[in-house]
Amino acid sequence: MNSIFIDIKQRNNDWLIGCDNNQFKEINHKLFNQFSKSFPCQTVPKIILAESNHWRFLAAFSAAVSANCSVFLGNPKWTPQEWQYVLALVQPDLIWGDLSRIICQESFVHNKGQEIIKKKPTMGVTELGVCSQRLIRDGTKVPTTNPGIMIPTGGSSGQIRFAIHTWDTLMASMRGFHQYFDQKPVNSFCVLPVYHVSGLMQFLRSLTTGGQFASLPFKEVVAGKGREINPQDFFISLVPTQLQRLLQANAANWLSQFHTVLLGGAPAYESLLTEARQQGIPLAPTYGMTETASQVVTLKPDAFLAGNNSCGQVLPHAHVTIRSTTGEFLGTNQIGIVTIAAESLALGYYSSGDKEDKEDGELTQNHVLERSEGTIRASFEETLSSTTGANQTSPLQTNNGTSLHFPHHQSPIPNSHATPDKIPTLQSDDLGFFDEQGYLTIVGRHSHKIISGGENIFPAEVEAAILATQLVHDVCVIGIPHNYWGEAVTAVYVPRASDVSVDSLKAALVNQLSRFKQPKYWVPVEQLPRNEQGKVNYDSVKTTALEFLPRA
């Protein structure tokens, strides 16, 4: 991956906005040399990046990937317990960054069976203003054979996992983005964390297409910083909570000047989309996840401004189908499980290789099991066309022999890490449908679907109706076990004012939702447990509801 190092070295001194370009190059160069020379050539070292400064983080990431290291992206906001879990899972050779000394305190030395992680002396990168610790395990160390880029994902459960990506999977995502928008170079204005796939991919798009990359903490952008940058040729990526916050901060006019405002990470409510449309913001709602190296479906701004509220159409590097729970392909406007085939798919979830890790049901490079967040099928059961041409159709067939509809079947996937005519697939936990024009709409998650009195209820519909009352700031609808109904629809909500009563909420929904969809229980909270991407921690919400209901 020396090409990344060369790309950075040859870039002009104005491509990074908000950073000293020469200093970035210097740090990148020194770390590349450090990482290249610090480990035996027959092994692939495992490096955890534990750096809170996003520019140093990106310089170190680029250097580590260029030096063919396996890189684990660390979240500076992880708690001590979470760092302890990550250290025990990864068992790194090196922890790099300004947080390394903190997370390597004696309280973090983790006993795992008969093996103990111990500290080695600090390695010599302190001239860069950071420190790093080298760790080894007692006993025989099994060398890593292939470098990977491990990107953390917690999903809706909150449990830290690392999706295993490679440079090829990330570049497949970048190529699909470039082809879909037909924009090169790609200029990115990043306000998302760079240790997350949504922030990292913005950096890589700019780096590999010759574009500019601006990055500022979101709080500073809300306060007005960065507005001097002409956003006309820039993409910016936001999660719904960030878009709402910027609209409240009177930033609508600034957002409307961007080339494209990508919106993803969590479902966006219709009222938010309506406001963005009224303000003329070129919004591009997206669908994707860490496992797919960001978006595989995106709505173009022109379609959004014309009134389309879907997630958009499939990007050229991916194929998306809708399946029943038993695996049959479903037709137009039929709701089913979203299944993704793409060259950008992660290879699995990282496992230390220990027995307890495998039995826990984690997806690993060589061990694939069902998980609620989605299943990456290593059997390569999907066969796609390897020929080109707009008149070619996918060989995938429905049970009655008719060809399946793919919005971009004329753009077959270039295969680099799979066999020539087969690619892996991921069965997501999302429920959705395609319309006649190939636009995908997500209606909710299969694992979150509520069955009450024999009726299927999708929380997203109920949440949208509750938000439309303008009586709550935020809401999450879940199903609570109920002896009579099976599950009881329960709304955990943040009221807009102290005088918002359950009776007023119920009254506002009488004509908005069918009776069986209306919440039976209401749980007020000060805020919902959302992560930086806006995703709700459903386990935490359910615990809060169950603790509240006996008191009620």
C-alpha positions as CSV (number, residue, x, y, z in Angstrom):
1,M,0.0,0.0,0.0
2,N,3.0,2.3,-0.5
3,S,0.9,4.1,-3.1
4,I,-1.1,5.9,-0.3
5,F,2.2,7.2,1.2
6,I,3.3,8.4,-2.3
7,D,-0.1,10.0,-2.9
8,I,0.2,12.1,0.3
9,K,3.8,12.9,-0.4
10,Q,3.0,14.3,-3.9
11,R,-0.2,16.2,-3.0
12,N,-0.2,20.0,-3.1
13,N,0.0,22.0,0.2
14,D,-3.6,23.1,0.1
15,W,-5.6,19.9,-0.2
16,L,-6.1,19.6,3.6
17,I,-8.1,22.6,4.9
18,G,-7.8,23.3,8.6
19,C,-4.5,21.5,8.9
20,D,-0.8,22.3,8.4
21,N,-0.2,20.3,5.2
22,N,3.6,20.1,5.7
23,Q,3.2,19.0,9.3
24,F,0.8,16.3,8.2
25,K,3.2,15.0,5.6
26,E,6.1,15.1,8.2
27,I,4.1,13.0,10.7
28,N,3.0,10.6,8.0
29,H,6.5,10.2,6.7
30,K,8.0,9.6,10.2
31,L,5.3,7.1,11.1
32,F,5.6,5.2,7.9
33,N,9.3,4.7,8.5
34,Q,8.6,3.8,12.2
35,F,5.9,1.3,11.4
36,S,7.9,-0.2,8.5
37,K,11.0,-0.9,10.6
38,S,9.6,-1.8,13.9
39,F,8.3,-5.3,13.2
40,P,9.7,-8.5,11.7
41,C,8.9,-8.7,8.0
42,Q,7.4,-12.1,8.2
43,T,4.5,-10.9,10.5
44,V,1.8,-8.4,10.0
45,P,1.7,-6.2,13.1
46,K,-1.6,-5.2,14.8
47,I,-1.8,-1.5,15.6
48,I,-4.6,0.2,17.5
49,L,-5.0,3.9,16.7
50,A,-5.8,5.7,20.0
51,E,-5.5,9.3,18.9
52,S,-8.0,12.1,19.8
53,N,-6.6,14.6,17.2
54,H,-8.3,13.7,13.9
55,W,-5.4,15.0,11.8
56,R,-2.8,13.0,13.6
57,F,-5.2,10.0,13.5
58,L,-5.4,10.3,9.7
59,A,-1.7,10.7,9.3
60,A,-1.1,7.6,11.4
61,F,-3.8,5.6,9.6
62,S,-2.3,6.4,6.2
63,A,1.2,5.5,7.4
64,A,0.1,2.2,9.0
65,V,-1.9,1.1,5.9
66,S,1.0,2.1,3.7
67,A,3.3,0.0,5.9
68,N,1.0,-3.1,5.4
69,C,0.0,-3.2,9.1
70,S,-3.3,-4.4,10.4
71,V,-5.0,-1.3,11.7
72,F,-7.7,-1.1,14.3
73,L,-9.5,2.2,14.5
74,G,-10.0,3.3,18.1
75,N,-12.8,5.5,19.5
76,P,-11.4,8.2,21.9
77,K,-14.7,8.2,23.7
78,W,-14.7,4.6,24.7
79,T,-14.9,4.0,28.4
80,P,-12.1,2.3,30.4
81,Q,-14.2,-0.9,30.4
82,E,-14.6,-0.7,26.6
83,W,-10.9,-0.2,26.1
84,Q,-10.2,-3.1,28.3
85,Y,-12.5,-5.3,26.2
86,V,-10.9,-4.1,23.0
87,L,-7.4,-4.8,24.3
88,A,-8.3,-8.3,25.3
89,L,-9.9,-8.9,21.9
90,V,-7.2,-7.4,19.7
91,Q,-4.1,-8.2,21.7
92,P,-2.2,-5.5,19.8
93,D,1.5,-5.2,19.0
94,L,1.3,-1.5,19.3
95,I,-1.1,1.2,20.6
96,W,-0.4,4.5,19.0
97,G,-1.7,7.9,20.0
98,D,-2.1,10.4,22.7
99,L,-4.4,8.1,24.6
100,S,-2.1,5.1,24.6
101,R,-0.5,5.9,28.0
102,I,-3.9,6.3,29.6
103,I,-5.4,3.0,28.3
104,C,-2.2,1.1,29.2
105,Q,-2.4,1.9,32.9
106,E,-2.1,-1.1,35.2
107,S,-5.8,-1.2,35.6
108,F,-6.0,-2.1,31.9
109,V,-3.7,-5.1,32.1
110,H,-6.3,-7.8,31.4
111,N,-6.1,-11.3,32.6
112,K,-7.6,-13.7,30.1
113,G,-7.3,-17.3,31.2
114,Q,-3.7,-18.1,31.8
115,E,-2.4,-15.4,29.5
116,I,-1.7,-11.8,30.5
117,I,-1.1,-8.8,28.4
118,K,2.0,-7.1,29.6
119,K,3.6,-3.8,28.7
120,K,6.9,-3.3,26.8
121,P,8.9,-0.1,26.9
122,T,7.6,2.9,25.0
123,M,8.6,3.0,21.4
124,G,10.4,6.0,19.9
125,V,7.8,8.2,18.4
126,T,7.6,10.8,21.1
127,E,9.2,13.4,18.8
128,L,5.8,13.6,17.2
129,G,4.1,14.7,20.4
130,V,2.5,11.3,21.1
131,C,3.4,8.1,22.9
132,S,2.9,4.5,22.1
133,Q,3.1,1.2,24.0
134,R,4.1,-2.1,22.6
135,L,2.2,-5.1,24.0
136,I,2.8,-8.8,23.9
137,R,1.0,-11.9,25.2
138,D,2.7,-14.4,27.4
139,G,3.1,-17.7,25.5
140,T,3.3,-18.3,21.8
141,K,2.1,-15.4,19.6
142,V,0.2,-16.5,16.5
143,P,1.3,-14.1,13.7
144,T,-1.3,-12.3,11.6
145,T,-0.9,-13.3,7.9
146,N,-3.0,-10.6,6.1
147,P,-3.2,-6.9,6.8
148,G,-6.7,-5.6,7.4
149,I,-8.5,-2.3,8.2
150,M,-10.7,-3.0,11.3
151,I,-13.4,-0.5,11.6
152,P,-15.4,-0.4,14.9
153,T,-19.2,-0.8,14.8
154,G,-21.6,-1.0,17.7
155,G,-24.9,-1.1,15.8
156,S,-28.0,-0.9,17.8
157,S,-26.8,-3.3,20.5
158,G,-23.9,-1.1,21.7
159,Q,-21.5,-4.1,21.7
160,I,-18.1,-3.1,20.1
161,R,-17.1,-5.2,17.1
162,F,-14.6,-4.7,14.3
163,A,-15.7,-5.2,10.7
164,I,-12.8,-6.5,8.7
165,H,-12.1,-4.4,5.7
166,T,-9.2,-4.2,3.2
167,W,-7.9,-1.4,1.0
168,D,-9.8,-3.2,-1.9
169,T,-13.2,-3.1,-0.2
170,L,-12.8,0.6,0.8
171,M,-11.7,1.5,-2.8
172,A,-14.7,-0.4,-4.2
173,S,-16.9,1.8,-2.2
174,M,-15.0,4.9,-3.4
175,R,-15.3,3.9,-7.0
176,G,-19.0,3.3,-6.7
177,F,-19.5,6.7,-5.2
178,H,-17.4,8.4,-7.9
179,Q,-19.3,6.6,-10.7
180,Y,-22.7,7.3,-9.2
181,F,-22.2,11.1,-8.8
182,D,-19.8,11.4,-11.7
183,Q,-17.7,13.8,-9.7
184,K,-14.0,13.9,-9.7
185,P,-12.2,15.2,-7.8
186,V,-14.3,14.6,-4.7
187,N,-14.1,17.5,-2.2
188,S,-15.2,16.6,1.3
189,F,-16.2,18.7,4.3
190,C,-16.1,16.3,7.2
191,V,-17.8,16.8,10.6
192,L,-18.1,13.1,11.4
193,P,-15.5,11.1,13.4
194,V,-12.7,9.8,11.3
195,Y,-12.5,6.5,13.2
196,H,-16.0,5.7,11.9
197,V,-16.5,4.5,8.4
198,S,-18.6,7.6,7.5
199,G,-15.7,10.0,8.3
200,L,-12.9,7.8,7.1
201,M,-14.5,7.3,3.6
202,Q,-14.7,11.1,3.2
203,F,-11.0,11.4,3.7
204,L,-10.2,8.5,1.3
205,R,-12.5,9.9,-1.4
206,S,-10.6,13.2,-1.3
207,L,-7.2,11.5,-1.0
208,T,-7.7,9.1,-3.9
209,T,-9.4,11.4,-6.4
210,G,-7.2,14.5,-5.9
211,G,-9.9,16.4,-4.0
212,Q,-9.7,18.8,-1.0
213,F,-10.5,17.6,2.5
214,A,-11.8,20.0,5.2
215,S,-12.4,18.7,8.7
216,L,-13.8,20.5,11.8
217,P,-15.4,19.4,15.0
218,F,-19.2,19.6,14.6
219,K,-19.6,21.9,17.6
220,E,-17.4,24.4,15.9
221,V,-19.4,24.2,12.7
222,V,-22.6,24.8,14.7
223,A,-20.9,27.9,16.2
224,G,-20.2,29.2,12.7
225,K,-16.7,28.1,12.0
226,G,-15.8,26.9,8.5
227,R,-18.4,29.1,6.8
228,E,-15.6,31.1,5.0
229,I,-15.0,27.9,2.9
230,N,-17.0,28.0,-0.4
231,P,-19.0,24.8,-0.2
232,Q,-20.2,24.9,-3.8
233,D,-18.0,22.0,-4.9
234,F,-18.0,20.1,-1.6
235,F,-19.9,17.0,-0.3
236,I,-20.8,17.1,3.4
237,S,-22.0,14.0,5.3
238,L,-24.4,14.4,8.3
239,V,-26.5,12.2,10.5
240,P,-30.1,13.4,11.1
241,T,-29.4,14.8,14.6
242,Q,-26.6,17.0,13.1
243,L,-28.9,18.2,10.3
244,Q,-31.6,19.2,12.8
245,R,-29.0,21.0,15.0
246,L,-27.6,23.0,12.0
247,L,-31.1,24.0,10.9
248,Q,-31.8,25.2,14.5
249,A,-28.5,27.2,14.3
250,N,-29.7,29.0,11.2
251,A,-27.3,27.2,8.9
252,A,-29.8,26.3,6.2
253,N,-28.6,28.9,3.7
254,W,-25.0,27.6,4.1
255,L,-26.1,24.0,3.7
256,S,-28.1,24.9,0.6
257,Q,-24.8,26.0,-1.1
258,F,-23.1,22.5,-0.9
259,H,-22.9,20.3,-4.0
260,T,-24.5,17.5,-2.0
261,V,-25.5,17.0,1.6
262,L,-25.3,13.3,2.3
263,L,-27.6,12.1,5.1
264,G,-27.3,8.7,6.7
265,G,-26.4,6.8,9.9
266,A,-29.9,6.6,11.2
267,P,-33.5,7.0,9.8
268,A,-34.5,10.6,9.1
269,Y,-38.1,11.6,10.0
270,E,-40.4,13.0,7.4
271,S,-40.7,16.4,9.1
272,L,-36.9,16.9,9.0
273,L,-36.8,16.0,5.3
274,T,-39.7,18.4,4.6
275,E,-37.9,21.2,6.4
276,A,-34.7,20.5,4.4
277,R,-36.6,20.5,1.2
278,Q,-38.3,23.8,2.0
279,Q,-34.9,25.3,2.6
280,G,-33.6,24.1,-0.7
281,I,-30.9,21.9,0.8
282,P,-29.5,19.4,-1.8
283,L,-30.0,16.4,0.4
284,A,-29.0,12.9,-0.5
285,P,-30.4,10.4,1.9
286,T,-28.3,7.2,1.9
287,Y,-28.4,3.6,3.0
288,G,-25.4,1.7,4.1
289,M,-23.4,0.5,7.1
290,T,-19.9,-0.1,8.4
291,E,-20.1,-3.6,6.9
292,T,-20.6,-2.2,3.4
293,A,-18.0,0.5,3.7
294,S,-20.6,3.3,3.8
295,Q,-23.4,3.8,1.3
296,V,-24.7,1.3,-1.2
297,V,-28.0,3.1,-1.9
298,T,-28.3,6.9,-2.3
299,L,-30.9,9.4,-3.4
300,K,-29.6,12.1,-5.7
301,P,-30.4,15.7,-4.6
302,D,-32.6,16.5,-7.7
303,A,-34.9,13.6,-6.9
304,F,-35.0,14.6,-3.2
305,L,-35.9,18.3,-4.0
306,A,-38.6,17.0,-6.4
307,G,-40.3,15.3,-3.4
308,N,-38.8,11.8,-3.2
309,N,-38.3,10.6,0.4
310,S,-36.7,7.2,-0.4
311,C,-33.1,6.1,0.2
312,G,-32.5,6.3,-3.5
313,Q,-31.1,3.9,-6.1
314,V,-28.3,1.3,-5.9
315,L,-24.8,2.5,-6.5
316,P,-22.9,0.8,-9.3
317,H,-20.6,-1.3,-7.1
318,A,-23.5,-3.1,-5.4
319,H,-26.6,-5.2,-6.0
320,V,-29.5,-5.1,-3.5
321,T,-32.4,-7.5,-3.4
322,I,-35.5,-7.9,-1.2
323,R,-36.0,-11.4,0.3
324,S,-38.6,-13.1,2.4
325,T,-37.6,-14.6,5.8
326,T,-37.1,-17.9,4.0
327,G,-34.9,-16.4,1.3
328,E,-37.3,-16.0,-1.7
329,F,-36.9,-13.0,-3.9
330,L,-39.7,-10.5,-3.6
331,G,-41.1,-8.3,-6.2
332,T,-41.8,-4.6,-6.6
333,N,-43.5,-2.9,-3.6
334,Q,-43.2,-6.1,-1.4
335,I,-41.6,-5.5,2.0
336,G,-38.9,-7.9,2.9
337,I,-35.3,-8.3,4.2
338,V,-32.7,-6.1,2.4
339,T,-29.9,-8.3,1.1
340,I,-26.7,-6.7,-0.2
341,A,-24.1,-8.0,-2.6
342,A,-21.1,-5.8,-3.1
343,E,-17.3,-5.8,-3.6
344,S,-17.2,-3.3,-0.7
345,L,-18.5,-5.8,1.9
346,A,-16.4,-6.5,4.9
347,L,-14.8,-9.9,5.1
348,G,-16.4,-10.6,8.5
349,Y,-16.0,-9.5,12.1
350,Y,-12.7,-9.7,13.9
351,S,-12.1,-12.5,16.4
352,S,-9.1,-13.2,18.5
353,G,-9.3,-16.8,17.5
354,D,-10.0,-18.0,21.0
355,K,-12.7,-20.7,21.5
356,E,-15.0,-18.4,23.5
357,D,-14.9,-15.8,20.8
358,K,-16.0,-18.3,18.1
359,E,-18.7,-19.7,20.3
360,D,-20.1,-16.2,20.8
361,G,-21.4,-16.1,17.3
362,E,-19.1,-13.4,15.9
363,L,-18.6,-13.2,12.2
364,T,-14.9,-13.8,11.6
365,Q,-12.7,-14.1,8.5
366,N,-13.0,-17.9,8.6
367,H,-16.0,-18.4,10.9
368,V,-19.4,-17.1,9.8
369,L,-22.5,-17.3,11.9
370,E,-25.9,-15.6,12.0
371,R,-25.9,-12.2,13.8
372,S,-28.9,-9.9,14.2
373,E,-26.9,-7.0,12.6
374,G,-26.6,-9.0,9.4
375,T,-25.0,-12.1,7.9
376,I,-22.1,-12.0,5.5
377,R,-22.4,-15.2,3.5
378,A,-19.0,-16.6,2.9
379,S,-20.4,-19.4,0.6
380,F,-20.7,-16.9,-2.2
381,E,-24.1,-18.2,-3.1
382,E,-25.0,-15.2,-5.3
383,T,-23.9,-15.4,-8.9
384,L,-23.8,-12.2,-10.9
385,S,-23.1,-11.3,-14.4
386,S,-19.4,-10.7,-15.2
387,T,-20.1,-9.2,-18.6
388,T,-20.7,-5.6,-19.5
389,G,-23.3,-3.7,-21.5
390,A,-26.6,-2.0,-20.8
391,N,-28.6,-4.8,-22.4
392,Q,-27.1,-7.5,-20.2
393,T,-29.3,-8.8,-17.4
394,S,-28.4,-10.4,-14.1
395,P,-28.5,-14.2,-14.2
396,L,-30.3,-14.2,-10.8
397,Q,-33.7,-15.6,-11.3
398,T,-36.9,-15.7,-9.3
399,N,-38.6,-19.0,-8.7
400,N,-40.8,-18.5,-11.7
401,G,-37.8,-17.9,-14.0
402,T,-38.2,-14.2,-14.5
403,S,-35.2,-11.9,-14.3
404,L,-34.7,-9.9,-11.2
405,H,-34.7,-6.1,-11.5
406,F,-31.5,-4.3,-10.5
407,P,-31.4,-0.5,-10.9
408,H,-27.8,-0.7,-12.1
409,H,-27.6,-4.2,-13.7
410,Q,-25.7,-2.5,-16.6
411,S,-22.8,-1.8,-14.2
412,P,-21.5,-5.2,-13.2
413,I,-19.3,-5.3,-10.1
414,P,-15.5,-5.6,-10.7
415,N,-14.4,-8.4,-8.5
416,S,-11.0,-8.2,-6.8
417,H,-11.4,-10.3,-3.6
418,A,-13.9,-12.8,-4.8
419,T,-14.1,-15.4,-7.6
420,P,-14.7,-13.9,-11.1
421,D,-18.4,-14.6,-11.2
422,K,-19.4,-14.7,-7.6
423,I,-19.4,-12.1,-4.8
424,P,-20.3,-12.4,-1.1
425,T,-23.7,-11.2,0.2
426,L,-24.9,-9.7,3.4
427,Q,-28.4,-10.3,4.8
428,S,-29.2,-7.2,6.8
429,D,-31.6,-6.8,9.6
430,D,-33.4,-4.0,7.6
431,L,-36.9,-4.3,6.1
432,G,-37.7,-2.4,2.9
433,F,-39.0,-2.5,-0.6
434,F,-38.2,-1.2,-4.1
435,D,-40.7,0.7,-6.2
436,E,-41.2,0.5,-9.9
437,Q,-38.3,3.0,-10.6
438,G,-35.8,1.1,-8.4
439,Y,-35.9,3.4,-5.4
440,L,-35.4,1.7,-2.1
441,T,-37.5,2.6,1.0
442,I,-36.5,1.3,4.4
443,V,-39.5,0.7,6.7
444,G,-37.7,-0.5,9.8
445,R,-35.7,-3.4,11.2
446,H,-36.8,-7.0,11.2
447,S,-35.5,-7.5,14.8
448,H,-37.5,-4.4,15.9
449,K,-40.8,-5.3,14.3
450,I,-43.5,-5.6,16.9
451,I,-46.2,-8.3,16.8
452,S,-49.1,-7.2,19.0
453,G,-52.3,-9.1,19.0
454,G,-51.2,-10.8,15.8
455,E,-50.7,-7.5,14.0
456,N,-47.3,-6.5,12.5
457,I,-46.2,-3.0,13.7
458,F,-43.2,-1.1,12.4
459,P,-41.8,1.3,15.0
460,A,-40.6,3.8,12.4
461,E,-44.2,4.5,11.4
462,V,-45.3,5.0,15.0
463,E,-42.3,7.2,15.8
464,A,-43.0,9.4,12.8
465,A,-46.6,10.0,13.9
466,I,-45.5,10.8,17.5
467,L,-42.9,13.3,16.2
468,A,-45.5,14.9,14.0
469,T,-47.5,15.9,17.1
470,Q,-44.7,18.4,17.9
471,L,-45.0,17.4,21.5
472,V,-41.7,15.4,21.8
473,H,-38.1,16.1,20.9
474,D,-37.2,12.5,20.4
475,V,-38.8,9.1,20.6
476,C,-38.1,5.4,20.3
477,V,-40.8,2.8,20.0
478,I,-40.2,-0.7,21.1
479,G,-42.1,-3.9,22.0
480,I,-42.4,-5.0,25.6
481,P,-43.4,-8.6,26.4
482,H,-47.1,-8.8,27.3
483,N,-49.1,-11.8,28.6
484,Y,-52.2,-11.0,26.6
485,W,-51.0,-9.1,23.5
486,G,-47.7,-10.9,23.0
487,E,-45.9,-7.5,22.8
488,A,-47.1,-4.1,23.9
489,V,-46.2,-1.1,21.9
490,T,-44.2,1.2,24.1
491,A,-43.0,4.7,23.4
492,V,-39.9,6.0,25.2
493,Y,-39.9,9.7,24.5
494,V,-38.3,13.1,25.4
495,P,-41.1,15.6,26.0
496,R,-40.8,19.1,24.5
497,A,-42.1,20.7,27.7
498,S,-42.7,19.6,31.3
499,D,-46.5,20.0,30.9
500,V,-46.7,17.4,28.0
501,S,-48.9,14.7,29.4
502,V,-49.6,11.1,28.2
503,D,-53.2,12.1,27.7
504,S,-52.3,14.9,25.3
505,L,-50.0,12.5,23.4
506,K,-52.7,9.9,23.1
507,A,-55.3,12.5,22.0
508,A,-52.9,13.7,19.3
509,L,-52.6,10.2,17.8
510,V,-56.3,9.3,17.7
511,N,-56.7,10.1,14.1
512,Q,-53.1,9.5,13.0
513,L,-52.6,5.8,13.8
514,S,-54.7,2.7,13.8
515,R,-55.7,1.7,17.3
516,F,-53.5,-1.4,17.4
517,K,-50.5,0.8,16.5
518,Q,-50.9,3.3,19.3
519,P,-48.6,2.9,22.2
520,K,-50.0,1.2,25.3
521,Y,-47.2,2.4,27.5
522,W,-45.4,5.8,27.6
523,V,-42.0,6.2,29.2
524,P,-40.6,9.8,29.6
525,V,-36.8,10.3,29.6
526,E,-34.5,13.3,29.5
527,Q,-32.7,11.9,26.4
528,L,-32.4,8.8,24.4
529,P,-29.1,6.8,24.3
530,R,-27.9,7.6,20.8
531,N,-24.3,7.2,19.6
532,E,-22.4,9.8,17.5
533,Q,-24.1,8.5,14.3
534,G,-27.5,9.0,15.8
535,K,-28.3,5.3,16.3
536,V,-30.3,4.3,19.3
537,N,-29.0,1.7,21.8
538,Y,-32.1,-0.4,21.9
539,D,-30.8,-2.6,24.7
540,S,-30.5,0.4,26.9
541,V,-33.9,1.8,25.9
542,K,-35.6,-1.5,26.7
543,T,-33.9,-1.7,30.1
544,T,-35.1,1.8,30.9
545,A,-38.6,1.0,29.9
546,L,-38.7,-2.2,31.9
547,E,-37.4,-0.4,35.0
548,F,-39.9,2.4,34.6
549,L,-43.1,0.3,33.9
550,P,-43.3,-1.4,37.3
551,R,-43.2,2.0,39.0
552,A,-45.9,3.3,36.7
